Amino acid sequence: MKLFLMLMVILSLVCFSHQAFADIKDAELAYMAEDYSWAVNELKPMAEKGNPLAQYYLGEMYSNGRGVWTGFLI
């Protein structure tokens, strides 16, 4: 999993502009620091614009209930 994550980060260097990379890097740092609500706020607009790395992180957060309200109580 970590290898895949590292590969996605490296690919983002090639695929995205410097500003887009800075934004995703900030969101990634918030995610790693477990500041999920801030990470969601940063990732959602990028994911909606088609950023695959932002979509991955946001999907992972929804899948695991990190920083998002799914409407279900467990």
MOGIDA-V113605 format. One record per residue. N is the residue number from 1. RES is the residue in one small letter. SS is DSSP state (2 for helix, 1 for strand, 0 for the rest). PSI is psi as a letter, one per 30 degrees, with the letter a starting at -180 (999 if undefined). NEAR is the number of other C-alpha atoms within 8 Angstrom. Layout:
N;RES;SS;PSI;NEAR + N;RES;SS;PSI;NEAR
This chain:
1;m;0;e;4 + 2;k;2;e;5 + 3;l;2;e;6 + 4;f;2;e;7 + 5;l;2;e;8 + 6;m;2;e;8 + 7;l;2;e;8 + 8;m;2;e;9 + 9;v;2;e;9 + 10;i;2;e;8 + 11;l;2;e;8 + 12;s;2;f;10 + 13;l;2;e;10 + 14;v;2;e;6 + 15;c;2;f;6 + 16;f;0;l;8 + 17;s;0;l;7 + 18;h;2;e;7 + 19;q;2;e;6 + 20;a;2;e;8 + 21;f;2;e;11 + 22;a;2;e;8 + 23;d;2;e;9 + 24;i;2;e;12 + 25;k;2;e;8 + 26;d;2;e;8 + 27;a;2;e;13 + 28;e;2;e;9 + 29;l;2;e;8 + 30;a;2;e;12 + 31;y;2;e;10 + 32;m;2;f;7 + 33;a;0;g;6 + 34;e;0;g;6 + 35;d;0;i;10 + 36;y;2;e;12 + 37;s;2;e;9 + 38;w;2;e;9 + 39;a;2;e;13 + 40;v;2;e;12 + 41;n;2;e;8 + 42;e;2;e;11 + 43;l;2;e;14 + 44;k;2;e;11 + 45;p;2;e;8 + 46;m;2;e;11 + 47;a;2;e;13 + 48;e;2;f;8 + 49;k;0;f;6 + 50;g;0;g;7 + 51;n;0;j;9 + 52;p;2;e;7 + 53;l;2;e;11 + 54;a;2;e;12 + 55;q;2;e;14 + 56;y;2;e;8 + 57;y;2;e;9 + 58;l;2;e;12 + 59;g;2;e;8 + 60;e;2;e;8 + 61;m;2;e;12 + 62;y;2;e;11 + 63;s;2;e;7 + 64;n;2;g;6 + 65;g;0;h;9 + 66;r;0;j;9 + 67;g;0;g;11 + 68;v;0;l;10 + 69;w;0;j;6 + 70;t;0;f;6 + 71;g;0;f;4 + 72;f;0;k;5 + 73;l;0;k;3 + 74;i;0;999;2
